[in-house]
Amino acid sequence: MTRSRLELPNRRHFLHIMGAGLALLSTTSLSSTAYAALEERQEFAFDFDAFSARMKDIGAAPYQKPVFNLPESFTGLDYDAYRRIQYRGERAKWAGDDHGYQVHGFHLGWLFAEPIRIYEIEGGVAHPMEFSADDFEYHDTEVDAAAHAQPFPGIAGFRLNYPLNRPEAWDELISFLGASYFRALGRDNVYGLSARGVVLNSWVEGPEEFPRFSEFYLQKPQGDEPLVVYAALEGPSLAGAYRFVFTPGSDTNQATAMDVTARLYFREDVKELGIAPLTSMFLYAEANRAGFDDYRPQVHDSNGLLIERENGEVLWRALSNTDALGNSYLWENNPRAFGLYQRGRDFETYQDAGAHYERRPSVRIEPIGNWGEGTVRLIEIPSTLEVDDNIVSFWIPAEPVVAGSEREFSYKLIWGDLDPSEDAPIAYVAETRAGQGGVSGVANAANLRKFVVDFKGGELAGMPEDARIDVLATVSSGVVRHSALSKVPANGTWRLVLDIEADALNPMEIMAYLVGSGRKLTETWLYQWRPTHEV
């Protein structure tokens, strides 16, 4: 995921959806009755309410798997063979239209053995968007011959290209491929984290379920209209109707926005429903890099979970990667926003001239309407390789999900460089560091941990070194043995140092922020230390 203009996703993207892809091969599909009915319709009226009613009917029926066999010439493709199959840019759908969008398909094969149905909507009428073997460059004579010798089975997903960065270049803007995964880019970004339509039972008792976007309807923009995409979601436990309204990054607002409406209809009880899920990668940073023999200072697509609470308080949960599974449940009532962020936009932070982690987008989720009580869950999966997407976050509504119920959620997804402004009213967490606690040069207790948090910007930046600032720090287990706060003249940040005597048996939740002149001066820094060696 190191580019905005490659013909195909790279190995990293394939590996992180491999579990979903393998599950799809055996379990996930569109109701066979509904699928057959769609095959017979070449042109039909379409609107979101009618589409939602249809998905509700599908969700009320028993789950069925359609019969579909991928041609043998495609099932035997490995990663490299699949990657050689590239969509021909000159065959892009909508090329030459004045709205600026182009549609490219992803070929079937390798992990992607089930086709999607894709339709174009004009004037309220939907009709199939057709693809063929002629749309692809195979770079393999045998695969090329096989593809042209049989009826074309359809495509596995699609991407939307748009002149995001330069008027003359159609950059990849958004892609949908694999289960309910999708990704987008702001200006000057390269691909990093992914979003999903929904998460069902992730890292709870029993297997996780991977519902699939099986149909897409692309509403062709007219004039200055936004691009709207509708998607059908189905899995064993639910069916759903989605609407995505896209606003690409511009000169004034470099982030790309998606307004999402999800209408969900449940066939089965669901142990844990995850709304607005994000999947990312955090390998190491300054808090755990000692476990990696690597020339790069940091490797991650995201380094923090941000939550903006209903009262405006901002929480920054720094990510970690240990050899123990991390689970954090953060209760909230109607949050203003939450999401996975990448802070650190300097090349020197990463020193990776290929991956360009400094250009990975942050994603902010802004609920629309009152979501009420619920929990933001953060899962941190142990990982030793940067190809693993080991970070998952999502919203869990407080009300349990039971068979026969239905839910609707609306929210905005914002993709781009979302670093806080230096003139923001409160200081933000610029870096989290950790290591052996105590005083350097002498032997210290093995369970004494040092945590160093740098706060930057806001009113704090202009305060003198002798300003009266109070530190509020708490730990769920263990004891704070020492704390120190000082201004760093070299860069103007304020550095908080905490020496904490850790409980070697239990995870430790740490919270800290700064207060001065009767008000809060910083974000609330959160961190979970787990009693195993950092990987």
C-alpha positions in Angstrom: 0.0 0.0 0.0 2.6 2.5 -0.9 1.0 4.3 -3.8 -1.9 6.2 -5.1 -1.5 5.2 -8.8 -0.7 1.5 -9.1 -2.8 -0.8 -11.2 -3.3 -3.4 -8.4 -3.2 -3.5 -4.6 0.0 -4.9 -3.3 0.8 -8.0 -1.2 0.1 -6.1 2.0 -3.5 -5.5 1.1 -4.0 -9.1 -0.1 -2.6 -10.5 3.1 -4.7 -8.4 5.4 -7.9 -9.5 3.8 -6.8 -13.1 3.3 -8.8 -14.3 6.3 -11.9 -12.7 4.9 -11.2 -13.9 1.4 -10.8 -17.5 2.5 -14.0 -17.3 4.5 -15.8 -16.0 1.5 -14.8 -19.0 -0.5 -16.9 -21.2 1.7 -19.5 -19.2 3.6 -20.4 -15.8 2.2 -22.7 -15.0 -0.7 -25.8 -13.3 -1.9 -29.2 -15.1 -1.5 -29.4 -17.3 -4.6 -33.1 -16.4 -5.2 -32.3 -12.7 -5.2 -29.2 -13.2 -7.3 -31.2 -15.1 -10.0 -33.8 -12.3 -10.0 -31.2 -9.7 -10.6 -29.7 -11.7 -13.4 -33.0 -11.4 -15.3 -33.3 -7.6 -14.9 -31.4 -5.6 -17.4 -32.9 -2.2 -16.6 -35.0 -1.2 -13.6 -35.9 1.8 -11.4 -33.7 2.3 -8.4 -33.9 4.3 -5.2 -32.4 3.8 -1.8 -35.7 3.1 0.0 -36.8 0.4 -2.5 -33.3 -1.1 -2.4 -33.4 -1.1 1.5 -36.8 -2.8 1.4 -35.4 -5.5 -0.9 -32.4 -6.1 1.4 -34.8 -6.3 4.4 -36.7 -9.0 2.6 -33.5 -10.9 1.9 -32.5 -10.5 5.6 -35.8 -12.0 6.6 -35.2 -15.2 4.5 -32.9 -18.0 5.4 -29.4 -17.5 4.2 -28.5 -19.3 1.0 -25.3 -19.6 -0.9 -25.5 -19.3 -4.7 -23.9 -21.8 -7.0 -20.9 -20.3 -8.7 -17.8 -22.0 -10.0 -14.8 -19.9 -10.9 -13.1 -21.1 -14.1 -10.1 -23.3 -13.4 -7.8 -21.0 -15.3 -8.3 -18.4 -12.6 -8.5 -20.6 -9.5 -4.9 -21.6 -9.9 -3.4 -18.1 -9.8 -1.0 -17.3 -7.1 -0.3 -13.8 -5.8 2.3 -12.9 -8.5 0.2 -14.3 -11.3 -2.9 -12.5 -10.1 -1.0 -9.2 -9.8 0.2 -9.4 -13.4 -3.5 -9.0 -14.5 -4.0 -5.3 -14.8 -7.0 -3.2 -15.9 -6.5 -1.3 -19.1 -6.7 2.5 -18.3 -8.0 3.2 -21.8 -11.0 0.9 -21.1 -12.1 2.8 -18.0 -15.8 3.3 -17.7 -17.0 6.9 -17.7 -13.7 8.0 -19.3 -14.2 11.3 -21.1 -17.2 12.3 -19.0 -17.0 15.8 -17.4 -17.6 14.6 -13.8 -14.0 13.4 -13.5 -14.6 9.9 -12.2 -13.4 6.7 -13.9 -14.3 3.1 -13.0 -11.7 0.3 -13.2 -12.4 -3.4 -12.4 -10.5 -5.9 -10.3 -10.2 -9.3 -11.9 -11.4 -12.5 -10.4 -8.9 -15.1 -9.2 -6.6 -16.1 -6.4 -8.4 -15.2 -3.1 -11.3 -13.5 -5.0 -13.5 -16.3 -6.3 -16.9 -14.7 -6.2 -18.1 -11.9 -8.5 -19.8 -8.7 -7.6 -22.7 -7.3 -9.5 -22.2 -3.7 -10.5 -24.8 -1.3 -12.0 -24.8 2.2 -13.3 -27.7 4.5 -12.4 -28.8 7.3 -14.7 -32.0 9.2 -14.2 -33.2 6.9 -11.5 -32.8 3.8 -13.8 -30.2 1.1 -13.1 -28.6 -1.1 -15.8 -25.6 -3.5 -15.6 -22.1 -2.1 -16.1 -20.5 -4.7 -18.3 -16.9 -5.9 -18.2 -15.0 -8.3 -20.4 -11.6 -10.0 -20.8 -10.7 -7.2 -23.3 -10.7 -4.8 -20.4 -7.6 -6.4 -18.9 -3.9 -6.8 -19.8 -3.0 -10.3 -18.7 0.8 -10.3 -19.3 0.6 -14.1 -19.6 -0.3 -15.8 -22.9 -1.9 -18.9 -21.3 -4.1 -16.9 -18.9 -5.0 -14.4 -21.7 -6.1 -17.3 -24.0 -8.1 -19.0 -21.3 -9.9 -15.7 -20.4 -10.9 -15.1 -24.0 -11.9 -18.7 -24.6 -14.8 -18.7 -22.2 -17.7 -16.4 -21.0 -16.3 -13.7 -18.8 -17.3 -14.5 -15.2 -17.4 -10.9 -13.9 -15.2 -8.8 -11.6 -14.2 -9.2 -8.0 -14.3 -5.5 -7.1 -13.6 -2.0 -8.5 -11.9 1.2 -7.9 -12.7 4.8 -8.7 -10.1 7.1 -10.2 -10.2 10.9 -10.0 -7.8 13.8 -10.7 -7.1 14.1 -7.0 -3.6 15.6 -7.0 -3.1 16.9 -10.5 -5.7 17.8 -13.2 -4.0 15.6 -15.8 -3.6 12.5 -13.7 -6.5 10.1 -12.7 -5.3 8.9 -9.3 -6.9 6.0 -7.5 -9.3 7.6 -5.0 -11.4 4.7 -3.6 -11.4 0.9 -3.9 -13.8 -1.8 -2.9 -12.3 -5.3 -2.9 -12.7 -8.3 -0.6 -15.5 -8.9 1.9 -16.8 -5.5 2.9 -13.3 -3.8 2.9 -12.8 -0.4 1.2 -10.1 2.3 1.2 -9.8 5.9 0.2 -7.2 8.6 -0.1 -6.9 12.3 0.6 -4.6 14.5 -1.4 -0.9 13.4 -1.5 -1.8 10.2 0.5 -0.8 6.6 -0.2 -2.9 3.7 0.9 -2.7 2.6 4.5 -5.6 1.6 6.7 -8.9 0.2 5.5 -12.5 0.5 6.5 -15.2 -2.1 6.5 -19.0 -2.1 6.2 -19.4 -3.9 9.5 -17.6 -6.2 12.0 -19.3 -9.2 13.5 -17.9 -11.1 16.5 -14.2 -10.1 16.1 -12.0 -11.8 18.7 -14.9 -13.0 20.8 -16.0 -16.6 21.4 -16.5 -18.4 18.2 -15.4 -17.5 14.6 -15.6 -14.0 13.2 -18.1 -13.5 10.4 -17.1 -11.6 7.2 -20.2 -10.3 5.4 -19.6 -9.3 1.8 -20.6 -6.4 -0.4 -22.1 -8.4 -3.3 -23.8 -5.7 -5.4 -22.9 -2.1 -6.2 -24.9 0.7 -7.8 -23.0 3.7 -9.1 -25.0 6.8 -9.5 -23.4 8.7 -12.4 -22.9 12.3 -11.4 -24.6 15.1 -13.4 -22.9 18.4 -13.4 -21.7 19.3 -9.9 -23.5 16.4 -8.2 -21.5 14.2 -5.9 -20.8 10.6 -6.7 -23.1 8.2 -4.9 -22.5 4.5 -4.5 -25.0 2.0 -3.1 -23.9 -1.5 -1.9 -25.7 -4.6 -0.8 -24.2 -6.4 2.2 -25.0 -10.0 3.1 -23.7 -12.7 5.4 -25.2 -15.6 7.4 -26.3 -13.2 10.2 -27.6 -10.2 8.3 -28.3 -8.3 5.1 -27.8 -4.6 4.7 -28.2 -1.6 2.3 -25.4 1.0 2.2 -25.2 4.4 0.7 -21.8 6.2 0.2 -21.7 9.9 -0.9 -18.1 10.9 -1.9 -16.4 14.3 -1.7 -12.8 14.1 -3.0 -10.1 16.2 -1.5 -9.7 19.7 -2.9 -7.2 22.5 -2.7 -9.0 24.0 0.3 -9.9 20.7 2.0 -7.3 18.1 1.2 -9.2 15.3 2.9 -11.6 13.0 1.1 -15.0 12.6 2.8 -17.6 9.8 2.7 -21.1 10.2 4.0 -22.3 6.7 4.9 -25.8 5.4 5.7 -26.0 1.8 6.8 -29.4 0.0 7.1 -28.9 -3.4 8.7 -31.4 -6.3 8.9 -30.5 -9.2 11.2 -31.2 -12.9 10.5 -29.5 -14.0 13.7 -28.5 -12.8 17.1 -25.1 -11.2 17.1 -22.8 -11.4 20.0 -20.9 -8.2 19.2 -21.8 -5.7 16.4 -19.1 -3.4 15.3 -20.1 -0.2 13.4 -17.8 2.0 11.3 -14.8 -0.4 11.7 -11.3 0.5 10.8 -8.3 -1.9 10.2 -4.8 -0.7 10.3 -1.1 -1.7 11.1 1.1 -0.7 14.0 4.4 -2.6 14.2 6.6 -0.4 16.4 7.4 3.2 17.3 9.3 4.9 20.1 7.5 2.9 22.8 8.4 -0.6 21.6 11.1 -0.3 18.9 13.7 -2.1 21.1 12.3 -5.4 20.0 13.0 -4.8 16.3 16.4 -4.9 14.5 15.4 -2.4 11.9 17.1 0.8 10.5 13.7 2.6 10.4 12.7 4.5 13.6 9.0 3.7 13.3 6.8 1.5 11.2 3.0 2.0 11.3 0.0 3.1 9.3 -1.6 4.5 12.4 -0.2 5.3 15.8 -3.2 6.3 17.8 -6.9 6.0 18.4 -8.5 9.4 18.8 -11.9 10.0 20.5 -13.6 13.3 20.7 -16.2 13.0 23.5 -19.6 14.6 23.6 -18.3 17.4 25.9 -15.4 18.1 23.5 -12.7 16.4 25.6 -10.1 14.7 23.3 -8.6 11.3 24.2 -5.5 10.0 22.5 -4.9 6.3 23.0 -1.4 5.6 21.8 -1.2 2.2 20.0 1.1 -0.6 21.2 2.2 -4.0 20.0 3.2 -6.7 22.4 3.2 -10.5 22.4 -0.2 -10.5 24.2 -3.5 -9.6 22.6 -4.7 -6.1 23.6 -8.3 -5.3 24.2 -9.6 -1.9 25.2 -13.3 -1.0 25.7 -13.8 2.8 26.0 -17.4 3.7 27.1 -18.8 6.8 25.4 -22.2 8.5 25.2 -22.8 10.0 21.7 -19.2 10.8 20.8 -18.5 13.6 18.4 -15.8 11.6 16.6 -13.4 8.7 16.8 -10.9 7.1 14.5 -7.4 5.8 13.8 -4.8 8.5 13.2 -1.3 8.7 11.7 0.6 11.5 13.5 4.0 12.3 12.3 4.3 13.8 8.7 8.1 14.1 8.4 10.1 11.6 6.3 12.7 11.5 9.1 10.2 9.9 11.5 10.1 6.7 9.4 13.1 6.8 6.9 11.3 4.6 4.5 11.7 5.9 0.9 9.4 3.1 -0.4 6.5 2.7 2.0 6.3 6.5 2.8 4.5 6.0 6.1 4.5 9.8 6.5 1.9 9.9 3.8 -0.6 7.3 5.1 -4.0 8.8 5.8 -5.7 9.2 9.1 -9.5 8.4 9.2 -11.9 10.3 11.4 -15.5 9.0 12.0 -18.1 11.5 12.8 -21.5 10.0 13.9 -24.5 11.7 12.4 -27.4 11.9 14.8 -27.4 10.7 18.4 -25.7 7.3 18.7 -26.5 7.1 22.4 -24.5 4.9 24.7 -21.9 2.5 23.5 -18.2 1.5 23.5 -15.3 2.2 21.2 -13.4 -1.0 21.1 -9.7 -1.2 20.2 -8.1 -4.6 19.4 -4.3 -4.8 19.2 -3.1 -8.1 17.8 0.5 -9.3 18.3 2.5 -8.9 15.1 6.2 -9.2 14.1 5.6 -8.3 10.4 4.4 -5.1 8.8 2.3 -7.0 6.3 -0.1 -7.8 9.1 -3.0 -5.4 9.7 -3.1 -6.0 13.5 -5.2 -3.0 14.7 -9.0 -2.9 14.6 -11.3 -0.3 16.1 -15.1 0.1 15.9 -18.2 1.3 17.7 -20.3 -1.2 19.7 -23.9 0.0 20.4 -25.1 -0.7 24.0 -28.3 -2.3 22.9 -27.9 -6.0 22.0 -28.6 -7.2 18.5 -31.3 -9.9 18.2 -32.7 -11.8 15.2 -35.4 -9.9 13.4 -34.2 -6.5 14.5 -33.0 -3.7 12.3 -30.6 -0.8 12.8 -29.7 2.3 10.9 -26.4 4.2 11.4 -25.2 7.3 9.6 -21.7 8.7 9.8 -19.0 10.6 8.0 -15.6 9.1 7.1 -12.8 11.6 6.6 -9.6 10.3 5.0 -6.4 12.4 4.9 -3.7 14.3 6.8 -5.7 15.2 9.9 -2.8 16.4 12.2 -4.0 19.0 14.6 -3.2 22.6 14.0 -0.4 24.2 15.9 -2.8 27.0 17.0 -5.4 24.6 18.3 -6.6 25.6 21.8 -5.2 22.5 23.5 -1.8 20.7 23.1 -1.8 17.3 21.4 0.2 14.2 22.0 3.1 14.3 19.6 5.0 11.2 20.7 4.9 8.3 23.2 8.1 6.7 24.4 8.7 3.9 26.9 11.5 1.9 28.4 13.3 0.8 31.6 12.3 3.0 34.5 14.4 4.6 37.1 17.7 6.5 36.9 20.2 5.8 34.1 23.6 4.4 35.0 22.4 2.3 38.0 20.5 -0.9 38.4 16.7 -0.4 38.6 13.9 -2.7 39.5 12.8 -4.8 36.5 9.1 -3.9 37.0 9.8 -0.1 37.0 8.7 1.3 33.6 9.3 4.8 32.3 6.7 6.5 30.0 7.6 9.7 28.2 4.8 11.8 26.6 5.5 14.8 24.5 2.7 17.4 24.3 2.9 20.0 21.5 1.0 23.1 20.4 -2.0 24.9 21.9 -1.8 27.4 24.7 0.9 25.3 26.3 3.4 26.1 23.5 3.6 29.7 24.5 3.9 29.2 28.3 7.3 29.9 29.9 9.4 27.1 31.4 8.5 28.2 34.9 4.7 28.2 34.3 2.7 26.6 37.0 1.3 23.4 35.4 -0.1 20.5 37.2 0.2 16.8 36.1 -2.8 14.6 36.6 -1.8 10.9 36.1 -3.5 7.7 37.2 -2.9 4.0 36.7 -5.3 1.1 37.0 -2.7 -1.1 38.7 0.8 -0.4 39.9 2.0 2.9 41.4 3.3 6.1 39.9 6.7 6.4 41.7 7.9 9.6 40.1 6.7 12.3 37.6 8.5 15.2 36.0 7.4 17.9 33.5 9.7 20.2 31.6 9.7 22.3 28.5 12.1 21.1 25.7 13.9 24.2 24.3 15.0 22.3 21.2 11.5 21.9 19.8 9.1 23.7 22.2 7.3 20.6 23.3 6.5 19.8 26.9 7.7 16.5 28.1 6.0 14.5 30.8 8.0 11.6 32.3 6.4 9.0 34.5 8.1 6.2 36.4 5.6 3.6 37.2 6.0 0.5 39.3 4.1 -2.0 37.2 2.1 -5.0 38.4 3.7 -7.9 36.7 0.4 -9.9 36.6 -2.1 -7.5 35.2 -2.4 -5.1 32.2 -2.1 -1.5 33.3 -4.2 1.3 32.0 -2.4 4.7 32.2 -4.0 8.1 31.9 -2.4 11.5 32.0 -3.0 15.2 31.1 -1.9 18.6 32.1 -3.8 21.4 33.8 -3.0 25.1 34.3 -4.8 28.3 35.1 -7.9 26.3 36.1 -8.3 24.6 32.8 -7.2 21.5 30.8 -4.2 22.3 28.6 -3.8 19.0 26.7 -5.5 16.0 25.2 -5.9 13.1 27.6 -3.1 10.6 26.9 -4.1 6.9 27.4 -1.9 3.8 27.1 -2.2 0.1 27.9 0.9 -1.6 29.2 0.7 -5.3 29.1 2.9 -7.5 31.4 4.9 -9.2 28.6 8.0 -8.2 26.8 7.3 -5.7 23.9 7.7 -7.4 20.5 
